[in-house]
Amino acid sequence: MFPPNSNDLFIAWLIKNYNFTKLMKYLVSNYHIYK
């Protein structure tokens, strides 16, 4: 079904996506504080 390394790529994508979401939430909360 998948090449052997697709699971690693998917996990790396999840980690990147999770960090990006955390960063966006952090920026949004700071924006509300400073607004």
N, CA, C and O atoms as a Tripos MOL2 file, in Angstrom:
@<TRIPOS>MOLECULE
protein
  140   139    35     0     0
PROTEIN
NO_CHARGES

@<TRIPOS>ATOM
      1 N           0.8320   -1.2010    0.0000 N.3       1 MET1
      2 CA          0.0000    0.0000    0.0000 C.3       1 MET1
      3 C           0.8700    1.2560    0.0000 C.2       1 MET1
      4 O           0.7050    2.1380   -0.8430 O.2       1 MET1
      5 N           1.8000    1.3260    0.9570 N.am      2 PHE2
      6 CA          2.6540    2.5110    1.0730 C.3       2 PHE2
      7 C           4.1170    2.1050    0.9400 C.2       2 PHE2
      8 O           4.4770    0.9800    1.2880 O.2       2 PHE2
      9 N           4.9590    2.9940    0.4470 N.am      3 PRO3
     10 CA          6.3990    2.7230    0.5070 C.3       3 PRO3
     11 C           6.8590    2.6580    1.9600 C.2       3 PRO3
     12 O           6.1900    3.2120    2.8330 O.2       3 PRO3
     13 N           7.9710    2.0020    2.2410 N.am      4 PRO4
     14 CA          8.3870    1.7700    3.6340 C.3       4 PRO4
     15 C           8.5590    3.0470    4.4320 C.2       4 PRO4
     16 O           8.3400    3.0380    5.6440 O.2       4 PRO4
     17 N           8.9450    4.1490    3.7980 N.am      5 ASN5
     18 CA          9.2680    5.3460    4.5670 C.3       5 ASN5
     19 C           8.0880    6.2980    4.6810 C.2       5 ASN5
     20 O           8.2330    7.3890    5.2340 O.2       5 ASN5
     21 N           6.9130    5.9100    4.1660 N.am      6 SER6
     22 CA          5.7930    6.8620    4.1780 C.3       6 SER6
     23 C           5.3200    7.1210    5.6060 C.2       6 SER6
     24 O           4.8530    8.2180    5.9120 O.2       6 SER6
     25 N           5.4360    6.1220    6.4840 N.am      7 ASN7
     26 CA          5.0110    6.3100    7.8670 C.3       7 ASN7
     27 C           5.8680    7.3660    8.5490 C.2       7 ASN7
     28 O           5.3540    8.2130    9.2800 O.2       7 ASN7
     29 N           7.1830    7.3140    8.3090 N.am      8 ASP8
     30 CA          8.0770    8.3220    8.8870 C.3       8 ASP8
     31 C           7.7230    9.7030    8.3600 C.2       8 ASP8
     32 O           7.7080   10.6760    9.1130 O.2       8 ASP8
     33 N           7.4360    9.7870    7.0590 N.am      9 LEU9
     34 CA          7.0840   11.0830    6.4750 C.3       9 LEU9
     35 C           5.7910   11.5950    7.0900 C.2       9 LEU9
     36 O           5.6650   12.7860    7.3750 O.2       9 LEU9
     37 N           4.8360   10.7070    7.2960 N.am     10 PHE10
     38 CA          3.5470   11.1060    7.8710 C.3      10 PHE10
     39 C           3.7350   11.6100    9.2990 C.2      10 PHE10
     40 O           3.1550   12.6230    9.6890 O.2      10 PHE10
     41 N           4.5510   10.8950   10.0760 N.am     11 ILE11
     42 CA          4.8060   11.3170   11.4590 C.3      11 ILE11
     43 C           5.5160   12.6630   11.4700 C.2      11 ILE11
     44 O           5.1850   13.5370   12.2710 O.2      11 ILE11
     45 N           6.5030   12.8340   10.5740 N.am     12 ALA12
     46 CA          7.2080   14.1150   10.4990 C.3      12 ALA12
     47 C           6.2270   15.2230   10.1340 C.2      12 ALA12
     48 O           6.3110   16.3280   10.6690 O.2      12 ALA12
     49 N           5.2880   14.9290    9.2160 N.am     13 TRP13
     50 CA          4.2930   15.9280    8.8290 C.3      13 TRP13
     51 C           3.3880   16.2680   10.0130 C.2      13 TRP13
     52 O           3.0510   17.4330   10.2230 O.2      13 TRP13
     53 N           2.9980   15.2580   10.7830 N.am     14 LEU14
     54 CA          2.1520   15.5090   11.9560 C.3      14 LEU14
     55 C           2.8700   16.3960   12.9620 C.2      14 LEU14
     56 O           2.2840   17.3290   13.5100 O.2      14 LEU14
     57 N           4.1420   16.0990   13.2010 N.am     15 ILE15
     58 CA          4.9130   16.8950   14.1670 C.3      15 ILE15
     59 C           5.0310   18.3300   13.6710 C.2      15 ILE15
     60 O           4.8530   19.2720   14.4420 O.2      15 ILE15
     61 N           5.3340   18.5000   12.3740 N.am     16 LYS16
     62 CA          5.4370   19.8510   11.8220 C.3      16 LYS16
     63 C           4.1040   20.5640   11.9320 C.2      16 LYS16
     64 O           4.0480   21.7370   12.3010 O.2      16 LYS16
     65 N           3.0240   19.8510   11.6100 N.am     17 ASN17
     66 CA          1.6960   20.4530   11.6520 C.3      17 ASN17
     67 C           1.3290   20.8340   13.0850 C.2      17 ASN17
     68 O           0.7410   21.8910   13.3170 O.2      17 ASN17
     69 N           1.6740   19.9730   14.0490 N.am     18 TYR18
     70 CA          1.3650   20.2330   15.4550 C.3      18 TYR18
     71 C           2.1170   21.4680   15.9350 C.2      18 TYR18
     72 O           1.5470   22.3290   16.6050 O.2      18 TYR18
     73 N           3.4110   21.5520   15.5870 N.am     19 ASN19
     74 CA          4.1990   22.7100   15.9960 C.3      19 ASN19
     75 C           3.6530   23.9750   15.3510 C.2      19 ASN19
     76 O           3.6120   25.0270   15.9890 O.2      19 ASN19
     77 N           3.2330   23.8870   14.0980 N.am     20 PHE20
     78 CA          2.6870   25.0530   13.4100 C.3      20 PHE20
     79 C           1.3970   25.5040   14.0800 C.2      20 PHE20
     80 O           1.1630   26.7010   14.2470 O.2      20 PHE20
     81 N           0.5650   24.5470   14.4630 N.am     21 THR21
     82 CA         -0.6930   24.8950   15.1400 C.3      21 THR21
     83 C          -0.4090   25.5570   16.4800 C.2      21 THR21
     84 O          -1.0500   26.5450   16.8390 O.2      21 THR21
     85 N           0.5630   25.0060   17.2270 N.am     22 LYS22
     86 CA          0.9250   25.6140   18.5080 C.3      22 LYS22
     87 C           1.4250   27.0350   18.3010 C.2      22 LYS22
     88 O           1.0720   27.9420   19.0540 O.2      22 LYS22
     89 N           2.2470   27.2240   17.2770 N.am     23 LEU23
     90 CA          2.7910   28.5540   16.9970 C.3      23 LEU23
     91 C           1.6710   29.5250   16.6500 C.2      23 LEU23
     92 O           1.6770   30.6650   17.1120 O.2      23 LEU23
     93 N           0.7150   29.0870   15.8440 N.am     24 MET24
     94 CA         -0.3850   29.9710   15.4590 C.3      24 MET24
     95 C          -1.2220   30.3320   16.6790 C.2      24 MET24
     96 O          -1.6060   31.4910   16.8390 O.2      24 MET24
     97 N          -1.5110   29.3640   17.5400 N.am     25 LYS25
     98 CA         -2.2950   29.6570   18.7470 C.3      25 LYS25
     99 C          -1.5470   30.6330   19.6420 C.2      25 LYS25
    100 O          -2.1510   31.5270   20.2340 O.2      25 LYS25
    101 N          -0.2240   30.4600   19.7430 N.am     26 TYR26
    102 CA          0.6040   31.3560   20.5550 C.3      26 TYR26
    103 C           0.5450   32.7690   19.9940 C.2      26 TYR26
    104 O           0.3740   33.7320   20.7430 O.2      26 TYR26
    105 N           0.6860   32.8980   18.6650 N.am     27 LEU27
    106 CA          0.6450   34.2230   18.0450 C.3      27 LEU27
    107 C          -0.7270   34.8550   18.2190 C.2      27 LEU27
    108 O          -0.8270   36.0490   18.5010 O.2      27 LEU27
    109 N          -1.7770   34.0760   18.0540 N.am     28 VAL28
    110 CA         -3.1340   34.6150   18.1720 C.3      28 VAL28
    111 C          -3.3920   35.0840   19.5950 C.2      28 VAL28
    112 O          -3.9760   36.1490   19.7980 O.2      28 VAL28
    113 N          -2.9620   34.3000   20.5870 N.am     29 SER29
    114 CA         -3.2110   34.7090   21.9760 C.3      29 SER29
    115 C          -2.4070   35.9620   22.3010 C.2      29 SER29
    116 O          -2.9050   36.8450   22.9990 O.2      29 SER29
    117 N          -1.1780   36.0570   21.8130 N.am     30 ASN30
    118 CA         -0.3940   37.2680   22.0340 C.3      30 ASN30
    119 C          -1.0440   38.4540   21.3420 C.2      30 ASN30
    120 O          -1.0390   39.5640   21.8730 O.2      30 ASN30
    121 N          -1.6010   38.2250   20.1620 N.am     31 TYR31
    122 CA         -2.2580   39.3040   19.4260 C.3      31 TYR31
    123 C          -3.4310   39.8420   20.2320 C.2      31 TYR31
    124 O          -3.6550   41.0510   20.2890 O.2      31 TYR31
    125 N          -4.1780   38.9360   20.8540 N.am     32 HIS32
    126 CA         -5.3220   39.3800   21.6570 C.3      32 HIS32
    127 C          -4.8510   40.1380   22.8980 C.2      32 HIS32
    128 O          -5.5050   41.0830   23.3380 O.2      32 HIS32
    129 N          -3.7200   39.7230   23.4570 N.am     33 ILE33
    130 CA         -3.2150   40.3990   24.6620 C.3      33 ILE33
    131 C          -2.7730   41.8180   24.3180 C.2      33 ILE33
    132 O          -3.0720   42.7620   25.0490 O.2      33 ILE33
    133 N          -2.0620   41.9620   23.2040 N.am     34 TYR34
    134 CA         -1.4900   43.2680   22.8760 C.3      34 TYR34
    135 C          -2.4740   44.1830   22.1680 C.2      34 TYR34
    136 O          -2.2020   45.3730   22.0070 O.2      34 TYR34
    137 N          -3.6110   43.6500   21.7420 N.am     35 LYS35
    138 CA         -4.5440   44.4490   20.9470 C.3      35 LYS35
    139 C          -5.1350   45.5760   21.7730 C.2      35 LYS35
    140 O          -5.9440   46.3530   21.2660 O.2      35 LYS35
@<TRIPOS>BOND
     1     1     2 1
     2     2     3 1
     3     3     4 2
     4     3     5 am
     5     5     6 1
     6     6     7 1
     7     7     8 2
     8     7     9 am
     9     9    10 1
    10    10    11 1
    11    11    12 2
    12    11    13 am
    13    13    14 1
    14    14    15 1
    15    15    16 2
    16    15    17 am
    17    17    18 1
    18    18    19 1
    19    19    20 2
    20    19    21 am
    21    21    22 1
    22    22    23 1
    23    23    24 2
    24    23    25 am
    25    25    26 1
    26    26    27 1
    27    27    28 2
    28    27    29 am
    29    29    30 1
    30    30    31 1
    31    31    32 2
    32    31    33 am
    33    33    34 1
    34    34    35 1
    35    35    36 2
    36    35    37 am
    37    37    38 1
    38    38    39 1
    39    39    40 2
    40    39    41 am
    41    41    42 1
    42    42    43 1
    43    43    44 2
    44    43    45 am
    45    45    46 1
    46    46    47 1
    47    47    48 2
    48    47    49 am
    49    49    50 1
    50    50    51 1
    51    51    52 2
    52    51    53 am
    53    53    54 1
    54    54    55 1
    55    55    56 2
    56    55    57 am
    57    57    58 1
    58    58    59 1
    59    59    60 2
    60    59    61 am
    61    61    62 1
    62    62    63 1
    63    63    64 2
    64    63    65 am
    65    65    66 1
    66    66    67 1
    67    67    68 2
    68    67    69 am
    69    69    70 1
    70    70    71 1
    71    71    72 2
    72    71    73 am
    73    73    74 1
    74    74    75 1
    75    75    76 2
    76    75    77 am
    77    77    78 1
    78    78    79 1
    79    79    80 2
    80    79    81 am
    81    81    82 1
    82    82    83 1
    83    83    84 2
    84    83    85 am
    85    85    86 1
    86    86    87 1
    87    87    88 2
    88    87    89 am
    89    89    90 1
    90    90    91 1
    91    91    92 2
    92    91    93 am
    93    93    94 1
    94    94    95 1
    95    95    96 2
    96    95    97 am
    97    97    98 1
    98    98    99 1
    99    99   100 2
   100    99   101 am
   101   101   102 1
   102   102   103 1
   103   103   104 2
   104   103   105 am
   105   105   106 1
   106   106   107 1
   107   107   108 2
   108   107   109 am
   109   109   110 1
   110   110   111 1
   111   111   112 2
   112   111   113 am
   113   113   114 1
   114   114   115 1
   115   115   116 2
   116   115   117 am
   117   117   118 1
   118   118   119 1
   119   119   120 2
   120   119   121 am
   121   121   122 1
   122   122   123 1
   123   123   124 2
   124   123   125 am
   125   125   126 1
   126   126   127 1
   127   127   128 2
   128   127   129 am
   129   129   130 1
   130   130   131 1
   131   131   132 2
   132   131   133 am
   133   133   134 1
   134   134   135 1
   135   135   136 2
   136   135   137 am
   137   137   138 1
   138   138   139 1
   139   139   140 2
@<TRIPOS>SUBSTRUCTURE
     1 MET1         2 RESIDUE 1 A MET
     2 PHE2         6 RESIDUE 1 A PHE
     3 PRO3        10 RESIDUE 1 A PRO
     4 PRO4        14 RESIDUE 1 A PRO
     5 ASN5        18 RESIDUE 1 A ASN
     6 SER6        22 RESIDUE 1 A SER
     7 ASN7        26 RESIDUE 1 A ASN
     8 ASP8        30 RESIDUE 1 A ASP
     9 LEU9        34 RESIDUE 1 A LEU
    10 PHE10       38 RESIDUE 1 A PHE
    11 ILE11       42 RESIDUE 1 A ILE
    12 ALA12       46 RESIDUE 1 A ALA
    13 TRP13       50 RESIDUE 1 A TRP
    14 LEU14       54 RESIDUE 1 A LEU
    15 ILE15       58 RESIDUE 1 A ILE
    16 LYS16       62 RESIDUE 1 A LYS
    17 ASN17       66 RESIDUE 1 A ASN
    18 TYR18       70 RESIDUE 1 A TYR
    19 ASN19       74 RESIDUE 1 A ASN
    20 PHE20       78 RESIDUE 1 A PHE
    21 THR21       82 RESIDUE 1 A THR
    22 LYS22       86 RESIDUE 1 A LYS
    23 LEU23       90 RESIDUE 1 A LEU
    24 MET24       94 RESIDUE 1 A MET
    25 LYS25       98 RESIDUE 1 A LYS
    26 TYR26      102 RESIDUE 1 A TYR
    27 LEU27      106 RESIDUE 1 A LEU
    28 VAL28      110 RESIDUE 1 A VAL
    29 SER29      114 RESIDUE 1 A SER
    30 ASN30      118 RESIDUE 1 A ASN
    31 TYR31      122 RESIDUE 1 A TYR
    32 HIS32      126 RESIDUE 1 A HIS
    33 ILE33      130 RESIDUE 1 A ILE
    34 TYR34      134 RESIDUE 1 A TYR
    35 LYS35      138 RESIDUE 1 A LYS
